[in-house]
Amino acid sequence: MPVAQSLFSQFGVQEVEAQYSDEVTLTLEVEVRQLEAFSQAIINKSGAKAVITPINGK
């Protein structure tokens, strides 16, 4: 989570909601053109898997 949060300003990300359990689920607002780069940056910094699923209509 701290890795993802540290990248928010770099990619213009706004956190909408977060859920913590065995895995972290974040609901974020980010420009479509930034999705792949944001996901790759999380993987590069932490080695964690980043799965991006668009939420239509939001």
N, CA, C and O atoms as a GROMACS GRO file, in nm:
protein
  232
    1MET      N    1   0.081  -0.120   0.000
    1MET     CA    2   0.000   0.000   0.000
    1MET      C    3   0.085   0.127   0.000
    1MET      O    4   0.058   0.217  -0.080
    2PRO      N    5   0.188   0.137   0.087
    2PRO     CA    6   0.270   0.258   0.083
    2PRO      C    7   0.336   0.280  -0.053
    2PRO      O    8   0.355   0.395  -0.094
    3VAL      N    9   0.370   0.173  -0.122
    3VAL     CA   10   0.431   0.187  -0.255
    3VAL      C   11   0.332   0.252  -0.350
    3VAL      O   12   0.366   0.348  -0.420
    4ALA      N   13   0.210   0.201  -0.355
    4ALA     CA   14   0.108   0.258  -0.444
    4ALA      C   15   0.082   0.403  -0.408
    4ALA      O   16   0.076   0.489  -0.497
    5GLN      N   17   0.066   0.433  -0.280
    5GLN     CA   18   0.039   0.570  -0.238
    5GLN      C   19   0.153   0.664  -0.275
    5GLN      O   20   0.130   0.780  -0.309
    6SER      N   21   0.276   0.615  -0.270
    6SER     CA   22   0.390   0.700  -0.304
    6SER      C   23   0.391   0.738  -0.452
    6SER      O   24   0.458   0.833  -0.492
    7LEU      N   25   0.318   0.664  -0.534
    7LEU     CA   26   0.312   0.690  -0.678
    7LEU      C   27   0.191   0.774  -0.720
    7LEU      O   28   0.184   0.816  -0.835
    8PHE      N   29   0.098   0.798  -0.630
    8PHE     CA   30  -0.026   0.867  -0.664
    8PHE      C   31   0.001   1.001  -0.733
    8PHE      O   32  -0.054   1.027  -0.840
    9SER      N   33   0.083   1.086  -0.674
    9SER     CA   34   0.103   1.220  -0.731
    9SER      C   35   0.172   1.214  -0.866
    9SER      O   36   0.144   1.296  -0.954
   10GLN      N   37   0.261   1.119  -0.885
   10GLN     CA   38   0.334   1.104  -1.011
   10GLN      C   39   0.239   1.072  -1.127
   10GLN      O   40   0.263   1.112  -1.240
   11PHE      N   41   0.131   0.999  -1.098
   11PHE     CA   42   0.039   0.956  -1.202
   11PHE      C   43  -0.097   1.025  -1.194
   11PHE      O   44  -0.189   0.986  -1.265
   12GLY      N   45  -0.112   1.125  -1.108
   12GLY     CA   46  -0.238   1.197  -1.096
   12GLY      C   47  -0.352   1.113  -1.044
   12GLY      O   48  -0.466   1.130  -1.085
   13VAL      N   49  -0.322   1.021  -0.953
   13VAL     CA   50  -0.421   0.927  -0.899
   13VAL      C   51  -0.492   0.987  -0.779
   13VAL      O   52  -0.430   1.052  -0.694
   14GLN      N   53  -0.623   0.967  -0.771
   14GLN     CA   54  -0.703   1.005  -0.655
   14GLN      C   55  -0.762   0.878  -0.594
   14GLN      O   56  -0.829   0.801  -0.662
   15GLU      N   57  -0.736   0.856  -0.465
   15GLU     CA   58  -0.792   0.739  -0.397
   15GLU      C   59  -0.938   0.766  -0.364
   15GLU      O   60  -0.972   0.870  -0.308
   16VAL      N   61  -1.025   0.672  -0.400
   16VAL     CA   62  -1.167   0.684  -0.374
   16VAL      C   63  -1.205   0.597  -0.254
   16VAL      O   64  -1.282   0.639  -0.168
   17GLU      N   65  -1.151   0.476  -0.249
   17GLU     CA   66  -1.185   0.381  -0.144
   17GLU      C   67  -1.072   0.280  -0.130
   17GLU      O   68  -1.003   0.251  -0.228
   18ALA      N   69  -1.052   0.226  -0.011
   18ALA     CA   70  -0.952   0.122   0.011
   18ALA      C   71  -1.010   0.014   0.102
   18ALA      O   72  -1.082   0.044   0.197
   19GLN      N   73  -0.976  -0.112   0.072
   19GLN     CA   74  -1.017  -0.226   0.154
   19GLN      C   75  -0.894  -0.310   0.182
   19GLN      O   76  -0.816  -0.339   0.091
   20TYR      N   77  -0.877  -0.348   0.306
   20TYR     CA   78  -0.759  -0.424   0.346
   20TYR      C   79  -0.801  -0.558   0.405
   20TYR      O   80  -0.886  -0.562   0.495
   21SER      N   81  -0.744  -0.665   0.356
   21SER     CA   82  -0.764  -0.799   0.411
   21SER      C   83  -0.638  -0.876   0.377
   21SER      O   84  -0.527  -0.827   0.401
   22ASP      N   85  -0.650  -0.995   0.321
   22ASP     CA   86  -0.533  -1.069   0.277
   22ASP      C   87  -0.465  -1.000   0.159
   22ASP      O   88  -0.347  -1.020   0.132
   23GLU      N   89  -0.542  -0.917   0.091
   23GLU     CA   90  -0.488  -0.837  -0.019
   23GLU      C   91  -0.546  -0.698  -0.007
   23GLU      O   92  -0.648  -0.678   0.060
   24VAL      N   93  -0.484  -0.602  -0.071
   24VAL     CA   94  -0.530  -0.464  -0.068
   24VAL      C   95  -0.609  -0.437  -0.195
   24VAL      O   96  -0.562  -0.465  -0.305
   25THR      N   97  -0.729  -0.383  -0.179
   25THR     CA   98  -0.810  -0.344  -0.293
   25THR      C   99  -0.830  -0.194  -0.287
   25THR      O  100  -0.886  -0.141  -0.191
   26LEU      N  101  -0.784  -0.125  -0.391
   26LEU     CA  102  -0.798   0.020  -0.398
   26LEU      C  103  -0.894   0.056  -0.510
   26LEU      O  104  -0.888  -0.002  -0.619
   27THR      N  105  -0.982   0.150  -0.484
   27THR     CA  106  -1.063   0.209  -0.589
   27THR      C  107  -1.004   0.346  -0.615
   27THR      O  108  -1.000   0.431  -0.525
   28LEU      N  109  -0.959   0.368  -0.738
   28LEU     CA  110  -0.885   0.489  -0.772
   28LEU      C  111  -0.943   0.555  -0.895
   28LEU      O  112  -1.005   0.491  -0.979
   29GLU      N  113  -0.922   0.686  -0.903
   29GLU     CA  114  -0.950   0.758  -1.026
   29GLU      C  115  -0.816   0.791  -1.089
   29GLU      O  116  -0.732   0.857  -1.028
   30VAL      N  117  -0.797   0.743  -1.212
   30VAL     CA  118  -0.671   0.768  -1.284
   30VAL      C  119  -0.703   0.772  -1.433
   30VAL      O  120  -0.791   0.701  -1.481
   31GLU      N  121  -0.632   0.856  -1.506
   31GLU     CA  122  -0.653   0.864  -1.650
   31GLU      C  123  -0.617   0.732  -1.716
   31GLU      O  124  -0.519   0.667  -1.678
   32VAL      N  125  -0.697   0.693  -1.814
   32VAL     CA  126  -0.676   0.565  -1.883
   32VAL      C  127  -0.534   0.555  -1.938
   32VAL      O  128  -0.474   0.448  -1.932
   33ARG      N  129  -0.481   0.663  -1.989
   33ARG     CA  130  -0.347   0.658  -2.048
   33ARG      C  131  -0.238   0.633  -1.944
   33ARG      O  132  -0.125   0.601  -1.981
   34GLN      N  133  -0.270   0.646  -1.817
   34GLN     CA  134  -0.173   0.624  -1.710
   34GLN      C  135  -0.183   0.486  -1.647
   34GLN      O  136  -0.095   0.448  -1.569
   35LEU      N  137  -0.286   0.409  -1.678
   35LEU     CA  138  -0.310   0.281  -1.610
   35LEU      C  139  -0.194   0.184  -1.620
   35LEU      O  140  -0.147   0.133  -1.519
   36GLU      N  141  -0.147   0.158  -1.740
   36GLU     CA  142  -0.039   0.060  -1.759
   36GLU      C  143   0.089   0.106  -1.690
   36GLU      O  144   0.156   0.026  -1.625
   37ALA      N  145   0.123   0.233  -1.704
   37ALA     CA  146   0.245   0.284  -1.640
   37ALA      C  147   0.234   0.279  -1.488
   37ALA      O  148   0.331   0.245  -1.420
   38PHE      N  149   0.117   0.311  -1.434
   38PHE     CA  150   0.096   0.306  -1.289
   38PHE      C  151   0.110   0.163  -1.238
   38PHE      O  152   0.178   0.138  -1.139
   39SER      N  153   0.045   0.069  -1.306
   39SER     CA  154   0.054  -0.072  -1.270
   39SER      C  155   0.198  -0.121  -1.274
   39SER      O  156   0.244  -0.188  -1.182
   40GLN      N  157   0.270  -0.088  -1.380
   40GLN     CA  158   0.409  -0.132  -1.395
   40GLN      C  159   0.498  -0.069  -1.288
   40GLN      O  160   0.590  -0.135  -1.239
   41ALA      N  161   0.473   0.055  -1.251
   41ALA     CA  162   0.552   0.121  -1.147
   41ALA      C  163   0.534   0.051  -1.012
   41ALA      O  164   0.631   0.036  -0.937
   42ILE      N  165   0.412   0.007  -0.980
   42ILE     CA  166   0.388  -0.067  -0.856
   42ILE      C  167   0.468  -0.197  -0.858
   42ILE      O  168   0.534  -0.231  -0.760
   43ILE      N  169   0.461  -0.269  -0.968
   43ILE     CA  170   0.535  -0.396  -0.981
   43ILE      C  171   0.684  -0.372  -0.968
   43ILE      O  172   0.753  -0.446  -0.897
   44ASN      N  173   0.736  -0.270  -1.035
   44ASN     CA  174   0.880  -0.241  -1.031
   44ASN      C  175   0.928  -0.204  -0.892
   44ASN      O  176   1.036  -0.247  -0.851
   45LYS      N  177   0.851  -0.125  -0.818
   45LYS     CA  178   0.894  -0.079  -0.686
   45LYS      C  179   0.877  -0.184  -0.577
   45LYS      O  180   0.955  -0.187  -0.482
   46SER      N  181   0.776  -0.270  -0.590
   46SER     CA  182   0.746  -0.360  -0.478
   46SER      C  183   0.755  -0.508  -0.512
   46SER      O  184   0.768  -0.591  -0.423
   47GLY      N  185   0.749  -0.540  -0.639
   47GLY     CA  186   0.743  -0.681  -0.678
   47GLY      C  187   0.604  -0.739  -0.661
   47GLY      O  188   0.582  -0.856  -0.692
   48ALA      N  189   0.511  -0.659  -0.611
   48ALA     CA  190   0.374  -0.705  -0.590
   48ALA      C  191   0.300  -0.709  -0.723
   48ALA      O  192   0.333  -0.635  -0.816
   49LYS      N  193   0.202  -0.794  -0.731
   49LYS     CA  194   0.118  -0.802  -0.850
   49LYS      C  195   0.016  -0.688  -0.846
   49LYS      O  196  -0.049  -0.666  -0.744
   50ALA      N  197   0.004  -0.617  -0.954
   50ALA     CA  198  -0.094  -0.509  -0.964
   50ALA      C  199  -0.195  -0.548  -1.071
   50ALA      O  200  -0.160  -0.561  -1.188
   51VAL      N  201  -0.319  -0.565  -1.031
   51VAL     CA  202  -0.425  -0.600  -1.125
   51VAL      C  203  -0.517  -0.480  -1.138
   51VAL      O  204  -0.573  -0.432  -1.039
   52ILE      N  205  -0.532  -0.431  -1.259
   52ILE     CA  206  -0.616  -0.314  -1.284
   52ILE      C  207  -0.745  -0.360  -1.351
   52ILE      O  208  -0.743  -0.425  -1.455
   53THR      N  209  -0.858  -0.325  -1.290
   53THR     CA  210  -0.988  -0.357  -1.346
   53THR      C  211  -1.070  -0.229  -1.356
   53THR      O  212  -1.107  -0.172  -1.253
   54PRO      N  213  -1.098  -0.181  -1.477
   54PRO     CA  214  -1.179  -0.060  -1.490
   54PRO      C  215  -1.320  -0.080  -1.434
   54PRO      O  216  -1.378  -0.187  -1.446
   55ILE      N  217  -1.373   0.026  -1.374
   55ILE     CA  218  -1.511   0.027  -1.325
   55ILE      C  219  -1.588   0.117  -1.420
   55ILE      O  220  -1.569   0.239  -1.418
   56ASN      N  221  -1.674   0.060  -1.500
   56ASN     CA  222  -1.749   0.137  -1.599
   56ASN      C  223  -1.852   0.226  -1.532
   56ASN      O  224  -1.915   0.187  -1.433
   57GLY      N  225  -1.868   0.345  -1.587
   57GLY     CA  226  -1.970   0.435  -1.539
   57GLY      C  227  -1.931   0.517  -1.419
   57GLY      O  228  -2.015   0.589  -1.363
   58LYS      N  229  -1.805   0.510  -1.376
   58LYS     CA  230  -1.762   0.590  -1.260
   58LYS      C  231  -1.646   0.675  -1.298
   58LYS      O  232  -1.595   0.750  -1.215
   0.00000   0.00000   0.00000
